[in-house]
Amino acid sequence: MYFDNAATSFPRPESVIRAVEGWLRSGCAAGRGGHAGAVDAAQLVQRCRSSLAAILGVSSPRQVVLTSGCTESLNTVLLGLLSAGDRVIASELDHNSVLRPLAWLERTRGIHLDLLGFDAGTGLLDAVQLEQQLDAGPVRLVVLTHASNVTGRVQRVSELAALAASRGALVLVDAAQTAGHWPCSLDGLGADFLALPGHKGLCGPLGTGVLVFREGREDLVSPLKFGGTGTESELLAQPERMPEKFESGNLNMPGIAGLGAAADWVLERTPELLRANLVAKTDWLLAELGRISGLRLLTPSVPGEICGIVSFVVPGLDAHEAAMVLEQAFGIRCRAGLHCAPLVHRALGTESAGGAVRLSVGEFTTESELAQAVSAVGELAMVAR
Ligand SMILES: Cc1ncc(COP(=O)(O)O)c(C=O)c1O
């Protein structure tokens, strides 16, 4: 039983599998030539971009850059935008794909980083503290995670982004845990840059990701990599045109074929319906695990506001040991540890227990699997007492 959908979704829609296989069988070029195979590939990339633009509420598909994952998308903005002296606000909820590039930029470029805290009870970022930090001096960028990959709590990003924008700060939203199975539009979130993976809520292949630029914001960011784009080849300078500016090198065509099929799969169902399915499962799991005595839940009990993740600690049991028992005795595959988000665990005091156990559900998680997971965690908690 697979309960690690927050890492990558599994199983995948049949249409995604067929698209990847189909491309590997008949695809032959990355869309940057003049022959029929290259034209087909270019059309496939264009369709993928258009479907993603429709999901993310972006009027021009050219603003949708295809990357290798959310990590590359986040790094592209952080490393391409920030320079010496810039003040940045990130938060304790952030993933290492935000915290590590920022720590490196602090050390090597002399940026200044402020960290926003969150309320352990509600799981929400502290809007009052954000306002104070914004008022302490000019801020170049605010990084907001749409939902924590440890607690699963979806943040009120549009309110926080509006605060940032009112003080002239740019906003980068990490939608790793929400995109696809939760409505995520550039305007709805108030983002200048929107980073997301193709392989979680969108149910596309691993090795795919997306970075969306609000129109004009691409001019503020230097590319992470330079190289061939199949356009303006006579120039030694990187093209400024979108999306080529950020897409050097042959594209990941099997991945893009799968991502396009995944985006169409999401559009057919709609993110609203996928959210409703996800919320029904998450809320049920959260309520049932909440009844198990002795279990410490890290996910706040706020129905309708949690995107597929329920994390907990079994007091007296190391998180990795707990996950090992869940797999070996009950066949449950889940994720234990710090989840690449060490500051959340530091704030919640769960570091010494080896972090937490995270169960994460997806579109294909069944009622029977949910019931079996609850019963397994119940037995685990009883044995640990
Ligand atoms: C909140 C968050 N941000 C960023 C990432 C990085 O995503 P990717 O694996 O696509 O690089 C993850 C992955 O788990 C995540 O949960």
PDBQT file of the ligand as one rigid body, heavy atoms in Angstrom, charges set to zero:
ROOT
HETATM    1  C1  LIG A 401       7.435  21.669  -0.363  1.00  0.00    +0.000 C 
HETATM    2  C2  LIG A 401       8.379  21.087  -1.372  1.00  0.00    +0.000 A 
HETATM    3  N1  LIG A 401       9.116  21.911  -2.129  1.00  0.00    +0.000 NA
HETATM    4  C3  LIG A 401       9.968  21.441  -3.067  1.00  0.00    +0.000 A 
HETATM    5  C4  LIG A 401      10.112  20.095  -3.300  1.00  0.00    +0.000 A 
HETATM    6  C5  LIG A 401      11.083  19.618  -4.351  1.00  0.00    +0.000 C 
HETATM    7  O1  LIG A 401      10.404  19.039  -5.428  1.00  0.00    +0.000 OA
HETATM    8  P1  LIG A 401      11.129  18.170  -6.573  1.00  0.00    +0.000 P 
HETATM    9  O2  LIG A 401      11.326  16.817  -5.989  1.00  0.00    +0.000 OA
HETATM   10  O3  LIG A 401      10.168  18.157  -7.711  1.00  0.00    +0.000 OA
HETATM   11  O4  LIG A 401      12.400  18.824  -6.918  1.00  0.00    +0.000 OA
HETATM   12  C6  LIG A 401       9.356  19.190  -2.539  1.00  0.00    +0.000 A 
HETATM   13  C7  LIG A 401       9.509  17.735  -2.741  1.00  0.00    +0.000 C 
HETATM   14  O5  LIG A 401       9.219  16.916  -1.920  1.00  0.00    +0.000 OA
HETATM   15  C8  LIG A 401       8.453  19.700  -1.557  1.00  0.00    +0.000 A 
HETATM   16  O6  LIG A 401       7.694  18.892  -0.822  1.00  0.00    +0.000 OA
ENDROOT
TORSDOF 0
